[in-house]
Each structure stands twice: as structure tokens, then as C-alpha cells.
């Protein structure tokens, strides 16, 4: 059996594979790299759900009668009115590197003089079962934004995000912590249970 993952993000792929290969050993995990002719559609939705659905439907059109899914996720900072939100991957520009997005986030928080540094990671996942039914799954990880990047593990905003009840950033806590607690892990674990129940 095949399970198709609709992302080209290497960091996300490694997180998904870690959980899916353990939770669904009978499935062969396939990615967009296995579809050389595939072109990702523009993510022009106004919400995480809309973007996840755009990607999931595009993948489903290429691969019928199998489980497939895509997700959209990002960071929302309370004092910035929910930004960077759906623009998390391109907060500092369309082709911005993680370090540039991170630098802009810290600069914006400094300019605003944020009295609290509350934030949350959100993940919205849209999956299609072999019959073509849509399933929506969510994951959330609350926390705070640190003053400076710390840690070498992880990607994106992990070096400045300190999960609730923790004193270290996600980039310090590493993949072991993320595979159980991250917003993406929570949605993926729900997906695994959903697939097992069918």
C-alpha cells in the first residue's frame, strides 16, 4: 500500500517519515519527488486549511485510489496579530531563507516592543482516503518566542520557539521531542489513527 505525502520541504518530510514509517509500517511512503512531472500549485489560500486543501487536491488528482495528504503550517505570534501565519515560509520575501524569516520576526517583535511573547505553531492537514473522502486534521503547539536563536536541530522558527512547559527551544529539544509534541506530529498521529481505523 502507498501513502503519498504532498510536500517538497525536506525538514517536514523527515518529520513525517519518522512518524509514518513507525506508525504505518505496512505502507510505502511516497513523496512528490516520486512524481517527476508534478508541478506544485500556487499556495494562494487565505488560511492554513485553504492552502492545505489546494495542495492535497492537486496531489489527489495525480494519485487516485490511495491515501494521500498535504498540510499547511506556520507560526502565529499573538502580539503581531497572528503574523507571520500563512506567510511563515516567506515572511521576509518569496524566496527567503529560514534565517531571514527568523531575523525579520525578531526585528518586528523588537520594533513593536511586545510585552508578551506568546506564540503558537499550527498545522492543518487535509487527507484523502482511497475512496476520495476528505479528512481534516489539526495540531497546535503553544509556547513563547525567545530573544535570540538557540540550538542546531530543527528548521524554520525552531531556534526561537520555546514550547509551553519547556525552557529550551525546539532546535535544542530536537527530533525526539518534536516527534511526540509538535503541531505537525499531533496532526500526523491523528492521521495514523484515522488510517488504522479504516
Steps between C-alpha positions, in 0.01 A plus 500: 500500500610852426462819703580821314638807677441836326808704592844579362626643832785273613458587867130416494562180302745366754252572781215330313709194406618452858141470621337332200758224458466415868120533521412349161779251418286326238486818288758616250549873552508683166581867447473761226854405399346176373293708255757662270231660282315653795485879541384635834204738476534855637411525870264793467249410772416738784521235774709195587199284410460656155870454420504142629192419292654652183807278538306189604255524210783551253676188628176299504443587132836334424454198728152345523390206715773545763540691827654842441534818701647847510521757774563866558652619821659803651567719798255751647631763741231654719649852520545510121131434440562139397790571263691350333214246475446361149797710386739320739713344224531828308474760776816680386422455129397237242835317501612585854723258690405381848762730653351804322146421613624450853692829499193689376282344770737606779536848348121548475457391862775741608341789306160429656652461845279195562408484871426128468671256266218247475483304177379172359583267216195382306464216250196430284507176304267388223501128419316303235422132550499254208128558448561874456351615832661807656621500861622810689745473789650767725799533728611786726806568713484805731810673629701822499758669278854526639715810467763335277543175303637205701558141385608318185224240457181575309418760238289810443418680824608209724808687636284771661188302597483380861208257548269544796634324815853494348805723552682408178420578137375239254841517333658395832238238586544323166309241295419273794296773667345621174391152393272484803402859566518724192195639324587288195554188711159542667325522162705210359424275798129571445545406134664172598208415730253596225670272245517213751127535571401459133 
